[in-house]
Amino acid sequence: MDDSGGKYEPVGGRATLESCYSNGIRNATVDTYVALGRNRLLSYRVKATGQVKAHAESTFPTSQFLIVWYLSKPRHIKTSRQGTRRNIVFVSSAAIMSQCQIAKWCFLFIYFSIAGLCNWAVVAYTHDFGTRQPLPDIVFSLIPEQEWASTLGDYMVMATLTSFCLLLVFHQSRAIVARRFLFIGATLYAFRSVTLIITQLPPGYQNNAMRCREQVNITLSVFLSRVVEQAIRAGFQEKTKMLCGDMLFSGHTLTMVTSALCIAYYLPAKWRLLQWVSNFFAAVGMSCMIISRTHYTIDIFIAYLLSNFVFRTYHAFCEVDIFMERRKSVLYGLWMLRIAEWLEDDIVPGKVENKFEFPLDGLLRLLLRDQAVKHHKQISISSSSTFNLP
């Protein structure tokens, strides 16, 4: 629709900023509300006059509010150049987005849990398939098996993951970081489940018969006991009589690389040197996985490449500055980024501001935001002020 006339029928009385923009809405008359938004739209997506914009930004913490326009017709939006009074009402984002946030968190926890469960189930199943004759590996031919390195590799996984958790606790946007980490991790574990079930490689130990459990005709009770055992141990195994066969895609490397990438990406500039600590942990851990023969070199290589691919592709999509441009991007053809669009639709596009804060400060801000739901601040704008969408 353009300024010459026409109508746009919002679904349920609501329309997003993108749908309004795509239908050519420039000015709107007054009455029934249509939610236009996402956080910080006033300063980010809507071009107001300098006076109104400055007033709104100085009066409200824009990261906590959404814009709602009141429009004249319940059934449609009409553009007009006539002198019409407009009202912009700022309401707390918690009042509108809370149910959507809960749905996203539930989806992420279910997705991550299913991906992890599938990994344990695949390992429990594939143990009884495949041979026990190790394959040739260039590193194996140069360095003899180092059994001690397997335990050190597990410690490096825990050290890298702990470093990420510390970042998460003190990051100002910890909820955003956690959601992205869960989705990326779940997607990678889903990929790993597929690779393990498709092709089974023999373990690489010098004496697989001694290191691996005996192969049996698997039954449901044996299968379930193996899955429960891995769930209790969070995927870690004892170093004697292990379940073998989870090769080709290293889960240790997946965890270390994803954690290290998150730390490097979300560290504030003045703390940037700390990324080398987690990078060191990850490098040592990956080396230990190879020289202990827990994984072949190709397992580490594939896990490193896929972890980088998923992490960087997801964040490249998030850094596209305009919501509508995301759908035009070649990245939008990936199924995981169609889900990412939904997960990110309440987050301002672009790179997240990396700042540290004490966790109690974030809790206090959340409590104040909940209190803000009870209060509404209204600004009246005369007909001479127009809100032109970019």
Secondary structure, DSSP 8 states (H G I E B T S, - for coil): -BTTB--B--BTTB--HHHHHHTT-----SSEEEE--STTHHHHT-B--HHHHHHHHHHS-GGGEEEEEEES-SS-B----S---EEEEEEEHHHHHHHHHHHHHHHHHHHHHHHHHHHHHHHHHHTTSS-S-----HHHHHS---THHHHHHHHHHHHHHHHHHHHHHHBTTHHHHHHHHHHHHHHHHHHHHHHHHH-------TTHHHHB-------HHHHHHHHHHHHHTTT---SSSB-----SS-HHHHHHHHHHHHHHHHS-GGGGGGHHHHHHHHHHHHHHHHHTTSS-HHHHHHHHHHHHHHHHHHHHHHT-SSHHHHHHSGGGGSHHHHHHHHHTTTS-SS-----B--HHHHHHHHHHHHHHTT--EEEEE-TT---B--
